């Protein structure tokens, strides 16, 4: 449907459901509390000290998502295989959630921006402010994931 606009009337556009990675790369901005934002954990097996994948599970990337789901069902299966945990058996999922939370906490310690917050942005270039905003949002994704993983741990034990 096409709508005509009067002079001076504000026009709105939608970029679609995109992560901050895409918004920054293609459009040059970062959205606070972006519902589609993600955080990619590289080489989870290495982070957990697992020498190799069990059952052919991938050991490289895990995509952390905003929301209660945290990871999709396929990734959960891969993590179970990696850790040798069975669904619901003897707290198998609790083992997965605890391991994933541990990796997220370690990543958060590297990602969290300086304690100055936006107050320290005054003397920074636009590029530096965008980089800090991006890091704040990635830290926010990890904070939310950690809270949700703690709830999942409690529910699985």
Buried (B, 14 or more C-beta within 10 A) or exposed (E): EEEEEEEEEEEEEEEEEBBBBBBBEEEEEBBEEBEBBBBEBEBBBEBBEBEEBBEEBBBEEBEBBBEEEBBEEEBBBBBBBBBEBEEEEEBBBBBBBBBBBBBBBBBBEEBBBEEEEEEEBEEEEEEEBBBBBBBBBBBBBBBBBBEBBEEBBEEBE
